[in-house]
């Protein structure tokens, strides 16, 4: 059998970025760096440098994900299209979940030299035990008094057994705010889920934190482009109004230059933002998928995670989609105006061509009339010289006593024949010359 050349790579794609089983209690520091589509090599060099610092075997260059135990903590690295993520995990007990973090165990020089801009930074603390209620005062201190959302993950429960008890649920708390150290904070309380299911839940929570922020990267672009689009739209409206006025003193060519400038500026905006809008849409769909997979239900007295996210993400993305639609509408309007101007210019050019052809036809008729006149004069002139030559010939022959005729009478007799023959010869040559281009074609 002959297998498809991409069969193995497609199979491996199903096993890419595997879920790492984890056990509570657990501290996690998760960081996402924006590297762009061409920053993979430098990002990989940073990963290799981190492994060398802790004496761990470095990964191979073709890896897109890598997990290693570095001693004080475990690192999980993933390379995506335009960003990479580092997840640092350390299994340990704690009383204050965010006073000490795994990120603090990283070498300072590595953190300072790390390539890429930090887009996502979150500390996640996973505690075990659901027996005692969580003290609201503690929760408020952990999140610096900010408004906190709280949810219970029930879908994780249903994935195991339909008859599990409350101690097997997972509760998630967070404020989705950046704290003084530059990190967001999230707190999970996990029951007896098992390491696989807890690892899956942790990964989805981290992905949710990563992708909701990435989905909003197009919002600053939309805000920046909105005034530019408004100015372009006003410029196109002015051109359309001038075009509709039909001012005889205005030429379509005078509107073509400003229209071309506005169209070029618009295309620049579209080229620089279209990818970002499409990426935001894709990231938002991942956020929605992760929220459905988590299956969170609200706890009494706390806001729901879905509501907490969507009350800002949804309006922000609708703003981006609105700006994207506005760009496309303005582009179509500019295209229509350009077509109208080109049509007007083409009509004028065709009118000028028609007038030019009419002028050429008139000049050709005049040339033909002149040619006919010149042709008649040519027959007279040639006949005059031919008769004189004949007369000179006859006079010479008479003086030589070769003939005995009157040269004047003979020349007069040949004059009509000579004129007619010359006229027919010139007329035939003229007609042949006029017919020659048609025959060549």
Buried (B, 14 or more C-beta within 10 A) or exposed (E): EEEEEEEEEEEEEEEEBEBBEBEBBBBBBBBBBBBEEEBBEEBBEBBBBBBEEBEBEBBEEEBBBBBBEBEEBBBBBBBBEBBBBBBBBBEEEBEEBBEBBBBEBBEEEEEEEBBBEEBBBBBBBBBBEBEEEBEEEEBBEBBEEEEBBBBBBBBBBEBBEEEBEEEBBBBBBBBBEEBEEEBBBBBBBBBBBBEBBBBBBBBBBBBBBBBBBBBBBBBEBBEEBBEBBEEBBEBBEEBBEBBEEEEEEEEBEEBBEBBEEBBEBBEEBBEEBBEBBEBBBEBBEBBBBBBEBBBBBBBEEBBBBBEBBBEEBEEBBEBBBEBBEBBEEBBEBBEEBBEBBEEBBEEEEEEEEEEEEEEEEEEEEEEEEEEEEEBEEBBEEBBEEBBEEBBEEBBEBBEEEEEEEEBEEBBEEBBEEBBEBBBEEBEEEBEEEEEEEEEEE
